[in-house]
Amino acid sequence: MSNNILNTLEVKTFEAEVHRSYQEAGNQLAECTRYRRISGNKDQFPILGVLSAAPRVIGTPVVATNQSANSVEIQTTKFSVAQYTDMFLASEVNFDAKQESAVAVAMAAGRKVDQIVLDALEVPSYTNTVALSIGGANTNLNVAKLAETTKKLDLNGVPMTDRYGIIHVNSHHALTQETTVASSDYNGKRVLEDGRINNYYGYKFKIVGNMADEAGLLVSSNSRHNYFMHKSAVGLVMGMEITVDVQYHQNMGAHLVTCFFSAGSKVIDELGIVEVNTYEA
């Protein structure tokens, strides 16, 4: 509800329920990460290396192994999104313009937090990848790709619990077309009843669409990047949680609705992530 709404909506009547343009609310990927609320603008995630057992020779000194240790540092970036809501909106429209603006800026902030996680996932060159050819040449997400993904995580000893799949809407749609997924003969979950897969093959799915003003999951030359990961493989820190502030500015004759937050994300252990490439025509 910016000021120029009056140019097109004044002296008109309105439906009691306002319609927001279709958009993703965002802020759904924090659950997939090792999330921390911090003071300041930097945080470190310590990483301890692997130890191995050695044969014990009686009567000789115990051989000690130095465990490797390093850390991943994540720095936050400050963000804001704001919109003026003119005072005339209070009397000339029959909906709460400030409230609608507050919802809009909060949703924009939520999408940005999700994009911060997606951008972090794009940085590494992954050891574990699943090619377009798995399950058939130039195929979208299918059970064969899920099986290959799970094998790669299992080989690295990634825990079976807290596994997530961050997938695009197109990948999700393709997976629902798989007979072994959609048919009750193979799958006890009623996928075709509600048209959505929430949990399958040991993964909790987070489905990402076009993300409105954000980039979303990368697609290049018909190849879409999807990510299957363990929760501890990615860090997300927030120095300031999403906070919405409403203040009246007399010189503008309007309320300024502003959302502030600071966040940063980075991959902690790429062995806990598999990049799955899916084909989109």
SEPATOR-548054 format. One record per atom (N, C-alpha, C, O): x negated, z, y negated. Coordinates in steps of 0.02 Angstrom, whole numbers, padded with zeros to 5 digits, always signed. Example, Ala and Ser with C-alpha at 12.3 -4.5 7.8 and 13.67 -1.06 7.14 Angstrom:
-00660+00390+00284 -00615+00390+00225 -00660+00390+00165 -00712+00423+00166 -00642+00354+00112 -00684+00357+00053 -00645+00394-00002 -00670+00402-00057 
This chain:
-00042+00000+00060 +00000+00000+00000 -00043+00000-00062 -00048+00051-00096 -00074-00055-00078 -00116-00059-00137 -00071-00071-00198 -00011-00081-00191 -00102-00069-00257 -00063-00074-00319 -00023-00139-00323 +00032-00139-00350 -00051-00193-00297 -00017-00257-00305 +00045-00264-00263 +00077-00317-00263 +00064-00211-00225 +00126-00214-00188 +00186-00221-00235 +00237-00251-00217 +00179-00194-00296 +00234-00198-00344 +00248-00269-00366 +00305-00286-00384 +00196-00312-00364 +00206-00381-00385 +00253-00418-00338 +00286-00466-00359 +00256-00398-00276 +00296-00435-00228 +00357-00397-00203 +00403-00427-00177 +00357-00330-00211 +00411-00290-00182 +00457-00257-00232 +00507-00228-00212 +00442-00258-00298 +00483-00221-00345 +00553-00251-00350 +00565-00310-00334 +00600-00209-00371 +00671-00224-00376 +00699-00254-00312 +00743-00297-00314 +00674-00232-00256 +00701-00252-00191 +00718-00190-00152 +00693-00135-00167 +00760-00197-00102 +00775-00140-00058 +00733-00146+00004 +00706-00200+00020 +00727-00090+00041 +00683-00088+00098 +00716-00056+00157 +00761-00014+00151 +00694-00077+00216 +00715-00042+00276 +00687+00029+00274 +00634+00041+00245 +00722+00075+00305 +00701+00145+00304 +00635+00156+00340 +00596+00200+00322 +00622+00115+00391 +00560+00123+00429 +00511+00068+00412 +00525+00009+00423 +00454+00087+00385 +00404+00038+00365 +00367+00013+00427 +00356+00050+00474 +00348-00051+00426 +00310-00080+00481 +00238-00090+00460 +00223-00123+00410 +00192-00061+00498 +00121-00073+00486 +00100-00135+00524 +00123-00147+00580 +00056-00175+00495 +00030-00233+00531 +00000-00209+00597 -00032-00156+00600 +00009-00248+00649 -00017-00229+00714 -00093-00222+00711 -00128-00267+00687 -00117-00167+00735 -00189-00153+00732 -00205-00097+00781 -00162-00057+00798 -00267-00096+00804 -00288-00044+00850 -00303+00020+00811 -00335+00018+00758 -00281+00076+00839 -00294+00140+00806 -00367+00159+00809 -00392+00194+00765 -00402+00137+00862 -00473+00153+00868 -00485+00225+00889 -00439+00261+00910 -00547+00245+00883 -00569+00313+00900 -00553+00331+00972 -00533+00387+00986 -00562+00283+01018 -00548+00295+01088 -00612+00299+01131 -00609+00318+01189 -00670+00280+01103 -00730+00276+01143 -00773+00339+01142 -00820+00344+01181 -00757+00387+01099 -00796+00449+01097 -00794+00483+01165 -00842+00516+01186 -00738+00476+01200 -00730+00507+01266 -00780+00480+01316 -00797+00514+01365 -00803+00419+01305 -00850+00387+01352 -00922+00408+01341 -00966+00387+01379 -00935+00447+01291 -01004+00462+01270 -01020+00537+01276 -00976+00579+01287 -01084+00551+01267 -01106+00620+01259 -01099+00636+01185 -01143+00623+01145 -01042+00665+01168 -01022+00675+01098 -01047+00741+01071 -01044+00792+01105 -01071+00740+01009 -01092+00801+00976 -01070+00800+00903 -01074+00749+00869 -01046+00857+00880 -01034+00869+00808 -01095+00906+00782 -01111+00960+00807 -01129+00878+00732 -01192+00907+00710 -01189+00927+00636 -01146+00905+00598 -01236+00970+00618 -01249+00985+00548 -01310+00943+00527 -01359+00941+00564 -01306+00912+00470 -01361+00868+00450 -01347+00796+00469 -01289+00778+00483 -01399+00755+00470 -01389+00683+00483 -01431+00656+00541 -01434+00595+00550 -01463+00700+00580 -01502+00678+00637 -01494+00726+00695 -01482+00785+00685 -01499+00699+00755 -01497+00741+00815 -01539+00709+00869 -01549+00648+00869 -01565+00750+00914 -01606+00726+00968 -01576+00744+01035 -01552+00800+01045 -01577+00696+01081 -01555+00708+01149 -01617+00708+01194 -01648+00656+01203 -01635+00767+01222 -01694+00770+01265 -01683+00735+01332 -01627+00737+01359 -01735+00703+01358 -01732+00668+01422 -01790+00692+01465 -01848+00687+01445 -01775+00719+01523 -01826+00742+01571 -01833+00690+01626 -01783+00663+01651 -01895+00678+01646 -01910+00628+01697 -01895+00652+01768 -01869+00706+01778 -01914+00610+01817 -01900+00622+01887 -01959+00659+01919 -02016+00644+01904 -01944+00708+01961 -01994+00743+02001 -01991+00719+02073 -01938+00698+02096 -02047+00723+02108 -02048+00705+02179 -02083+00759+02219 -02130+00790+02195 -02060+00770+02280 -02089+00820+02324 -02150+00792+02359 -02154+00732+02373 -02200+00836+02373 -02261+00816+02407 -02271+00860+02468 -02248+00917+02469 -02305+00834+02520 -02318+00875+02579 -02357+00938+02561 -02402+00937+02519 -02339+00993+02592 -02371+01058+02580 -02423+01071+02634 -02408+01070+02694 -02486+01082+02613 -02540+01098+02659 -02552+01173+02655 -02572+01199+02603 -02541+01208+02711 -02549+01280+02712 -02621+01300+02694 -02669+01270+02718 -02626+01350+02651 -02691+01375+02632 -02723+01340+02574 -02780+01356+02555 -02689+01292+02545 -02716+01256+02487 -02673+01271+02427 -02614+01289+02434 -02701+01263+02367 -02661+01276+02306 -02601+01230+02303 -02603+01172+02324 -02547+01256+02275 -02487+01216+02264 -02502+01163+02211 -02530+01178+02159 -02483+01102+02226 -02493+01047+02179 -02434+01044+02131 -02377+01031+02152 -02447+01055+02068 -02394+01052+02018 -02390+00982+01988 -02440+00949+01977 -02330+00961+01975 -02318+00896+01945 -02292+00905+01875 -02247+00945+01863 -02321+00870+01829 -02297+00872+01759 -02237+00827+01751 -02242+00766+01758 -02181+00856+01736 -02120+00817+01726 -02122+00785+01657 -02135+00818+01606 -02110+00719+01655 -02110+00684+01590 -02052+00707+01548 -01999+00726+01574 -02062+00705+01484 -02009+00726+01437 -02014+00685+01374 -02068+00675+01346 -01957+00661+01351 -01954+00627+01286 -01885+00638+01257 -01846+00678+01284 -01869+00605+01205 -01803+00615+01174 -01780+00551+01139 -01821+00508+01122 -01715+00547+01129 -01685+00493+01090 -01656+00523+01027 -01615+00569+01030 -01677+00497+00970 -01652+00523+00906 -01598+00478+00879 -01605+00417+00878 -01543+00509+00859 -01487+00472+00830 -01476+00495+00758 -01471+00555+00745 -01473+00447+00713 -01462+00462+00643 -01393+00437+00623 -01372+00383+00643 -01358+00477+00583 -01291+00458+00562 -01293+00414+00500 -01341+00416+00461 -01241+00375+00492 -01230+00335+00432 -01165+00358+00400 -01116+00372+00435 -01163+00360+00335 -01104+00383+00298 -01056+00324+00287 -01078+00269+00270 -00991+00337+00296 -00941+00285+00287 -00882+00313+00246 -00870+00373+00245 -00847+00267+00214 -00785+00285+00181 -00739+00224+00179 -00762+00167+00180 -00675+00238+00176 -00625+00185+00165 -00572+00214+00120 -00549+00270+00130 -00552+00176+00068 -00508+00204+00017 -00457+00153-00007 -00467+00093-00001 -00403+00180-00034 -00350+00137-00060 -00311+00174-00114 -00294+00233-00105 -00296+00141-00169 -00254+00170-00221 -00180+00159-00204 -00160+00107-00178 -00140+00209-00219 -00068+00205-00210 -00035+00220-00277 -00035+00277-00299 -00007+00169-00308 +00020+00175-00376 +00079+00224-00378 +00118+00228-00332 +00084+00260-00434 +00138+00309-00443 +00207+00278-00438 +00255+00311-00417 +00214+00215-00459 +00279+00183-00457 +00305+00176-00386 +00366+00170-00375 +00259+00176-00337 +00282+00171-00268 +00324+00230-00247 +00367+00225-00203 +00313+00287-00280 +00350+00347-00262 +00425+00340-00277 +00466+00371-00243 +00442+00298-00327 +00513+00292-00346 +00543+00225-00327 +00604+00218-00323 +00501+00174-00316 +00528+00108-00305 +00528+00086-00232 +00556+00033-00216 +00499+00125-00188 +00504+00111-00117 +00528+00174-00083 +00514+00229-00106 +00564+00165-00027 +00593+00224+00006 +00552+00246+00066 +00580+00267+00117 +00487+00241+00060 +00443+00270+00111 +00386+00305+00075 +00372+00292+00017 +00354+00351+00110 +00300+00390+00082 +00236+00348+00080 +00201+00342+00131 +00221+00319+00023 +00164+00274+00017 +00098+00309+00030 +00053+00281+00061 +00093+00372+00007 +00030+00408+00018 +00019+00421+00093 -00037+00415+00118 +00073+00438+00127 +00067+00451+00199 +00048+00388+00237 +00005+00390+00281 +00079+00332+00219 +00063+00270+00253 -00009+00249+00239 -00043+00223+00283 -00032+00260+00178 -00102+00244+00161 -00150+00289+00200 -00202+00266+00223 -00132+00353+00207 -00174+00399+00245 -00182+00377+00317 -00236+00379+00345 -00127+00355+00347 -00130+00330+00416 -00173+00267+00420 -00213+00260+00466 -00165+00222+00372 -00203+00159+00373 -00278+00171+00368 -00316+00140+00404 -00299+00214+00322 -00371+00225+00314 -00400+00262+00374 -00457+00250+00393 -00361+00307+00404 -00384+00343+00463 -00393+00296+00522 -00440+00303+00560 -00347+00249+00530 -00353+00200+00584 -00414+00155+00574 -00449+00138+00622 -00427+00136+00512 -00486+00095+00498 -00550+00134+00515 -00597+00105+00542 -00550+00198+00499 -00608+00240+00515 -00617+00246+00591 -00673+00244+00616 -00562+00254+00627 -00565+00259+00699 -00594+00197+00731 -00633+00201+00779 -00575+00139+00706 -00602+00076+00732 -00677+00071+00718 -00715+00045+00758 -00698+00095+00660 -00769+00093+00643 -00809+00137+00691 -00864+00118+00712 -00783+00197+00708 -00818+00240+00756 -00827+00204+00823 -00880+00207+00853 -00774+00171+00846 -00779+00133+00908 -00831+00078+00902 -00869+00066+00949 -00832+00044+00845 -00880-00011+00836 -00952+00015+00835 -00997-00019+00858 -00962+00075+00809 -01029+00106+00809 -01053+00114+00881 -01112+00101+00895 -01009+00136+00926 -01027+00142+00997 -01041+00073+01027 -01090+00065+01063 -00998+00025+01013 -01008-00043+01040 -01073-00074+01016 -01108-00106+01054 -01089-00063+00953 -01152-00089+00925 -01212-00058+00960 -01261-00092+00973 -01207+00007+00975 -01261+00041+01010 -01271+00012+01080 -01327+00005+01104 -01216-00005+01113 -01220-00034+01181 -01252-00103+01181 -01279-00124+01232 -01250-00138+01125 -01278-00206+01122 -01353-00206+01112 -01384-00259+01121 -01383-00150+01095 -01454-00150+01076 -01501-00160+01136 -01546-00202+01131 -01494-00123+01191 -01545-00128+01244 -01543-00196+01280 -01493-00231+01279 -01599-00212+01313 -01602-00267+01360 -01596-00235+01429 -01643-00204+01453 -01539-00243+01461 -01522-00202+01519 -01556-00226+01583 -01562-00286+01596 -01578-00177+01622 -01603-00190+01689 -01545-00208+01734 -01551-00252+01777 -01488-00176+01724 -01430-00186+01766 -01380-00233+01731 -01349-00214+01682 -01374-00293+01757 -01325-00340+01731 -01287-00373+01789 -01314-00380+01844 -01226-00393+01775 -01186-00430+01824 -01169-00498+01793 -01140-00501+01739 -01188-00551+01828 -01183-00618+01800 -01113-00647+01806 -01071-00622+01843 -01101-00701+01768 -01037-00736+01770 -01021-00762+01839 -00963-00769+01858 -01073-00777+01878 -01064-00810+01943 -01039-00763+01998 -01018-00787+02051 -01042-00698+01988 -01020-00651+02039 -00945-00656+02048 -00907-00648+02000 -00923-00668+02110 -00851-00676+02123 -00827-00746+02110 -00766-00759+02110 -00872-00793+02099 -00854-00862+02085 -00886-00886+02021 -00895-00847+01974 -00902-00951+02018 -00934-00980+01959 -00889-00973+01898 -00829-00988+01901 -00919-00951+01843 -00882-00945+01779 -00815-00908+01789 -00761-00934+01775 -00820-00845+01813 -00760-00806+01825 -00757-00748+01776 -00808-00725+01750 -00696-00725+01764 -00685-00667+01722 -00693-00605+01766 -00719-00609+01822 -00671-00547+01742 -00680-00485+01780 -00640-00488+01845 -00581-00505+01845 -00673-00470+01900 -00641-00470+01965 -00669-00413+02007 -00715-00378+01986 -00641-00404+02067 -00661-00349+02110 -00733-00357+02132 -00769-00307+02140 -00755-00419+02143 -00825-00430+02163 -00873-00406+02110 -00925-00377+02126 -00857-00417+02047 -00899-00392+01992 -00899-00316+01990 -00951-00285+01977 -00841-00285+02002 -00838-00212+02004 -00879-00184+02061 -00913-00133+02052 -00877-00217+02118 -00917-00194+02176 -00991-00199+02161 -01029-00153+02177 -01012-00253+02130 -01083-00261+02113 -01104-00210+02060 -01160-00184+02064 -01061-00196+02013 -01075-00146+01961 -01084-00078+01992 -01133-00043+01977 -01039-00059+02036 -01042+00006+02068 -01105+00013+02110 -01136+00066+02111 -01124-00040+02145 -01185-00038+02185 -01246-00025+02142 -01289+00014+02161 -01249-00056+02084 -01307-00046+02040 -01310+00025+02014 -01365+00055+02010 -01253+00054+01995 -01253+00123+01972 -01270+00171+02029 -01308+00219+02020 -01243+00157+02089 -01257+00200+02147 -01332+00199+02165 -01360+00250+02183 -01363+00141+02160 -01434+00135+02176 -01477+00177+02131 -01530+00201+02151 -01455+00188+02069 -01493+00228+02021 -01473+00302+02024 -01496+00342+01983 -01429+00320+02071 -01410+00390+02077 -01365+00414+02022 -01362+00474+02008 -01329+00369+01989 -01283+00389+01936 -01224+00425+01966 -01194+00399+02014 -01205+00484+01942 -01150+00522+01971 -01085+00482+01974 -01071+00440+01931 -01046+00495+02026 -00983+00459+02035 -00931+00480+01983 -00886+00441+01966 -00936+00541+01958 -00888+00566+01910 -00906+00541+01839 -00963+00522+01826 -00858+00542+01795 -00867+00525+01724 -00894+00454+01715 -00936+00442+01672 -00870+00408+01755 -00887+00338+01745 -00832+00303+01706 -00773+00312+01719 -00852+00262+01658 -00804+00227+01614 -00819+00152+01614 -00876+00130+01621 -00765+00114+01605 -00772+00042+01596 -00744+00023+01528 -00684+00030+01516 -00787-00001+01484 -00764-00025+01418 -00757-00101+01424 -00807-00136+01426 -00696-00124+01426 -00684-00195+01441 -00638-00226+01388 -00600-00191+01354 -00644-00292+01382 -00602-00328+01335 -00532-00339+01364 -00523-00337+01425 -00484-00350+01321 -00415-00363+01343 -00413-00423+01390 -00377-00421+01440 -00451-00475+01376 -00452-00534+01420 -00479-00517+01489 -00454-00542+01539 -00529-00474+01492 -00557-00453+01556 -00505-00411+01595 -00497-00419+01655 -00471-00367+01559 -00419-00326+01590 -00363-00370+01618 -00340-00359+01674 -00342-00419+01579 -00289-00464+01602 -00310-00501+01665 -00271-00507+01712 -00372-00526+01666 -00396-00562+01725 -00396-00517+01787 -00380-00539+01842 -00416-00454+01777 -00419-00408+01834 -00349-00394+01862 -00341-00385+01923 -00299-00392+01819 -00230-00380+01843 -00204-00438+01885 -00154-00431+01920 -00237-00496+01880 -00215-00554+01919 -00246-00556+01989 -00227-00597+02030 -00293-00510+02001 -00323-00506+02068 -00272-00479+02117 -00240-00428+02105 -00265-00513+02173 -00216-00491+02223 -00229-00421+02248 -00182-00382+02256 -00292-00404+02259 -00309-00338+02285 -00297-00283+02234 -00295-00224+02251 -00290-00302+02171 -00277-00254+02118 -00202-00247+02106 -00176-00191+02101 -00167-00303+02102 -00097-00303+02083 -00049-00288+02141 +00005-00261+02130 -00069-00306+02202 -00024-00298+02259 -00024-00227+02286 -00077-00196+02293 +00034-00201+02300 +00040-00134+02329 +00015-00132+02401 +00005-00078+02429 +00004-00191+02431 -00024-00193+02498 -00096-00169+02499 -00121-00145+02550 -00130-00176+02442 -00201-00156+02437 -00211-00096+02391 -00260-00059+02399 -00167-00088+02344 -00178-00038+02291 -00116+00005+02282 -00061-00021+02271 -00124+00070+02287 -00068+00116+02278 -00045+00122+02207 +00011+00145+02195 -00086+00102+02159 -00066+00105+02088 -00020+00047+02072 -00033-00010+02091 +00033+00061+02036 +00082+00009+02020 +00061-00027+01957 +00088-00015+01903 +00013-00072+01965 -00014-00108+01907 +00038-00151+01873 +00041-00154+01812 +00079-00186+01913 +00127-00232+01884 +00187-00197+01854 +00227-00228+01819 +00194-00132+01866 +00250-00095+01838 +00241-00084+01763 +00287-00094+01724 +00180-00063+01743 +00168-00052+01672 +00116-00100+01643 +00101-00098+01584 +00089-00144+01685 +00044-00196+01661 -00024-00172+01637 -00058-00207+01599 -00044-00112+01658 -00107-00085+01633 -00143-00048+01689 -00113-00012+01729 -00209-00057+01690 -00251-00021+01737 -00287+00034+01699 -00329+00021+01656 -00271+00095+01715 -00305+00151+01682 -00365+00175+01721 -00418+00190+01692 -00359+00179+01787 -00413+00201+01830 -00416+00155+01891 -00366+00141+01922 -00477+00132+01906 -00484+00089+01965 -00558+00086+01984 -00602+00083+01942 -00570+00086+02049 -00637+00079+02077 -00686+00132+02051 -00746+00120+02047 -00659+00190+02034 -00701+00245+02011 -00714+00246+01937 -00754+00287+01913 -00680+00202+01899 -00691+00198+01827 -00627+00213+01789 -00572+00195+01811 -00634+00247+01733 -00579+00254+01686 -00588+00200+01633 -00640+00197+01600 -00539+00158+01625 -00546+00100+01582 -00527+00115+01509 -00477+00149+01496 -00567+00089+01464 -00552+00087+01393 -00547+00013+01374 -00596-00024+01380 -00488-00007+01352 -00475-00079+01341 -00478-00094+01266 -00443-00063+01226 -00521-00141+01249 -00535-00157+01179 -00507-00226+01163 -00519-00274+01199 -00469-00230+01109 -00441-00294+01087 -00482-00327+01032 -00544-00323+01033 -00449-00358+00985 -00484-00395+00932 -00512-00349+00878 -00551-00371+00837 -00492-00285+00877 -00521-00235+00832 -00511-00250+00758 -00548-00225+00716 -00461-00291+00742 -00444-00306+00672 -00505-00325+00630 -00530-00381+00637 -00529-00280+00588 -00583-00295+00541 -00652-00284+00571 -00701-00295+00537 -00657-00264+00635 -00721-00252+00667 -00738-00309+00716 -00696-00351+00730 -00800-00309+00740 -00823-00363+00784 -00799-00356+00856 -00789-00406+00890 -00790-00295+00879 -00769-00284+00948 -00825-00296+00997 -00884-00292+00980 -00807-00313+01059 -00855-00328+01111 -00882-00399+01101 -00843-00446+01091 -00947-00406+01104 -00979-00470+01089 -00959-00524+01139 -00956-00512+01199 -00945-00584+01112 -00935-00643+01154 -00980-00698+01127 -00982-00711+01066 -01016-00731+01172 -01062-00784+01152 -01062-00838+01205 -01073-00824+01264 -01049-00900+01184 -01048-00957+01230 -01002-00943+01290 -01022-00953+01347 -00942-00920+01276 -00891-00906+01327 -00907-00846+01372 -00872-00834+01420 -00960-00809+01356 -00979-00751+01396 -00965-00687+01357 -00994-00675+01304 -00920-00647+01384 -00901-00584+01352 -00941-00527+01383 -00948-00524+01444 -00966-00481+01341 -01001-00422+01365 -00951-00365+01376 -00915-00346+01330 -00950-00339+01437 -00912-00278+01454 -00963-00227+01479 -01016-00246+01504 -00947-00163+01472 -00995-00111+01491 -00963-00059+01537 -00910-00033+01523 -00999-00046+01591 -00980+00006+01638 -01035+00057+01637 -01094+00040+01645 -01017+00121+01627 -01068+00169+01610 -01048+00240+01630 -00990+00255+01642 -01099+00282+01634 -01087+00353+01642 -01084+00385+01574 -01118+00364+01527 -01044+00437+01568 -01032+00469+01504 -01096+00492+01470 -01101+00488+01408 -01145+00515+01508 -01207+00542+01479 -01257+00489+01459 -01311+00504+01433 -01241+00426+01472 -01289+00372+01458 -01291+00352+01384 -01339+00320+01363 -01241+00371+01346 -01236+00353+01275 -01221+00415+01234 -01179+00456+01253 -01256+00422+01178 -01244+00479+01133 -01205+00456+01072 -01216+00402+01046 -01160+00498+01050 -01123+00487+00988 -01123+00552+00948 -01101+00604+00973 -01148+00550+00888 -01150+00610+00846 -01111+00597+00782 -01110+00541+00756 -01078+00649+00758 -01042+00645+00695 -01062+00703+00651 -01054+00761+00670 -01088+00687+00592 -01105+00739+00545 -01044+00764+00507 -01040+00822+00489 -00997+00719+00495 -00933+00736+00465 -00879+00703+00505 -00879+00642+00513 -00832+00742+00530 -00774+00714+00564 -00732+00673+00516 -00738+00680+00455 -00690+00630+00543 -00646+00590+00501 -00601+00635+00460 -00560+00673+00487 -00608+00631+00394 -00572+00675+00348 -00537+00633+00295 -00569+00592+00261 -00472+00642+00288 -00433+00604+00239 -00419+00649+00178 -00397+00706+00185 -00433+00622+00119 -00424+00659+00057 -00379+00618+00010 -00387+00558+00003 -00331+00652-00022 -00286+00620-00070 -00292+00655-00137 -00281+00715-00143 -00309+00616-00189 -00316+00644-00256 -00283+00597-00306 -00284+00536-00300 -00251+00629-00357 -00219+00590-00410 -00269+00574-00465 -00304+00619-00489 -00273+00510-00484 -00317+00488-00538 -00273+00467-00597 -00239+00416-00595 -00275+00508-00650 -00231+00498-00707 -00245+00432-00742 -00199+00398-00764 -00308+00413-00746 -00325+00351-00782 -00300+00289-00745 -00291+00236-00775 -00289+00296-00679 -00264+00240-00640 -00189+00244-00629 -00158+00195-00608 -00160+00302-00643 -00089+00311-00630 -00074+00303-00556 -00021+00276-00537 -00120+00327-00514 -00113+00316-00442 -00149+00371-00404 -00194+00403-00430 -00129+00380-00342 -00165+00423-00296 -00218+00382-00260 -00205+00326-00237 -00277+00410-00254 -00330+00378-00215 -00332+00412-00147 -00348+00472-00142 -00317+00374-00096 -00319+00399-00027 -00386+00376+00004 -00397+00316+00012 -00428+00423+00021 -00495+00408+00045 -00508+00442+00111 -00488+00499+00122 -00543+00407+00155 -00564+00435+00218 -00640+00435+00221 -00671+00384+00208 -00669+00492+00237 -00742+00499+00241 -00762+00519+00312 -00726+00555+00346 -00819+00495+00334 -00849+00519+00396 -00921+00493+00400 -00939+00446+00365 -00960+00525+00444 -01027+00500+00457 -01039+00502+00532 -01021+00551+00565 -01069+00450+00559 -01077+00445+00631 -01136+00400+00649 -01158+00359+00609 -01161+00410+00709 -01215+00368+00736 -01213+00370+00811 -01189+00418+00841 -01237+00317+00843 -01235+00313+00916 -01296+00275+00941 -01323+00232+00906 -01318+00292+01001 -01376+00259+01031 -01373+00269+01107 -01348+00320+01131 -01400+00221+01143 -01405+00227+01216 -01460+00278+01233 -01515+00275+01207 -01443+00326+01276 -01490+00378+01297 -01528+00356+01359 -01589+00364+01363 -01493+00329+01408 -01524+00308+01471 -01490+00244+01495 -01434+00245+01520 -01525+00188+01487 -01494+00123+01503 -01483+00113+01578 -01445+00069+01597 -01515+00154+01620 -01503+00148+01692 -01434+00172+01711 -01410+00158+01766 -01401+00206+01666 -01332+00228+01678 -01280+00181+01651 -01221+00198+01646 -01302+00120+01633 -01256+00071+01604 -01266+00004+01639 -01323-00016+01654 -01212-00031+01653 -01215-00098+01680 -01178-00145+01631 -01120-00133+01614 -01212-00197+01610 -01181-00248+01568 -01149-00301+01614 -01184-00334+01652 -01084-00308+01609 -01047-00355+01652 -01024-00413+01608 -00987-00404+01560 -01047-00472+01625 -01029-00532+01588 -00969-00566+01619 -00968-00578+01680 -00920-00581+01579 -00859-00614+01604 -00847-00678+01565 -00863-00683+01506 -00819-00728+01600 -00810-00794+01570 -00742-00799+01537 -00691-00780+01566 -00742-00824+01475 -00681-00838+01439 -00681-00910+01416 -00725-00931+01379 -00632-00947+01438 -00629-01019+01422 -00614-01029+01348 -00609-01086+01324 
